[in-house]
């Protein structure tokens, strides 16, 4: 793309926005950078005009293009005015993708994105490919530009997909779809539509890796133009069809079929617990196979994969009580998965900022596995109203209060787990800070 002499506005100066601004500056753009946070540091911003604080649509005069960060809501005055003035608008994901030529693997879904992204990255690196791993996971795609990578693996959120245009991954993966971000979307269908944009620019040379156990995801198999590689625990009937691409579980192996016949991938050494992690492994293996990686390389990478921080991460055992950090469990579906993979009885710490989802699906696993639920944060009263009667419930104000209460009530053989079903922004910068604080509190017991 040619940006020299063009007036480009970057809205939102977090990690993604700053990466976009650096890339634009390197290509000669005349930058105007904005953020609602009036106290934001300007120290590492590239040269250009900066406006912090309340938005003013008058800033749009002469702007040729807008690059908006994924965290900027559609209600932004600047974005509304830009749409009215028909100023082209893209996101950092779209911007970065226009400069990256290496084959791209992109992963979306409500839960498991980060785990699968890192897992695929490790497999491709084990195959000898210089691989960029990032996106919504942490390092923006714009930072991959100029890195001479052989492959890029990126986690992609629905927010990022709202502002794509030509973005076209060679391999797109959709893991699952459950209630989340309903404080931004009208309903699950609108949220799902944003996720499905992952595949809209693919063609018959590309791959769509789809979870056939998730009805919301699997219906896309009839809509995409790319080749479908399905994954699920049970062997599908379609696996018997010549040329079908599918992967499933058979004992201590993942069995797969493809145009070359198929084979088996041993997973006896795979360390992550739970059915959801088995599905994650299948999605990662399918992506690697689509990228031409040998099954032996996939097996080797699985043995060495230990999982991510703050995702059902074991912290310590004290007096016969296990403490587990699942701070990344920011929606109900993630908590259901975490409980399914955790031995009972559980003392569960949950709560934070409500994201508009339904807490009702937690009732059954609470009755089955949780002997005490400790609620914290802004959403605690709403959660209590929905979950009353499913198990014993206590409400406290802070995470420190919750850890102290859990430790005082825990018995030998219990698991104390932080899995919030909420975002962290009432008390913490993000889920990672919340997880780090939880671990510090647990280690200080």
Beta strands, then each sheet from edge to edge (+ up, - down):
strand 1: 7-11
strand 2: 30-35
strand 3: 49-52
strand 4: 65-68
strand 5: 89-91
strand 6: 103-108
strand 7: 131-135
strand 8: 151-155
strand 9: 171-174
strand 10: 207-211
strand 11: 227-231
strand 12: 246-250
strand 13: 253-257
strand 14: 263-266
strand 15: 313-318
strand 16: 321-325
strand 17: 346-351
strand 18: 370-376
strand 19: 392-395
strand 20: 415-418
sheet 1: 3+ 2+ 1+ 4+ 5+
sheet 2: 7+ 8+ 6+ 9+ 10+ 11+ 12+ 13- 14+
sheet 3: 15+ 16- 20- 17- 18- 19-
end
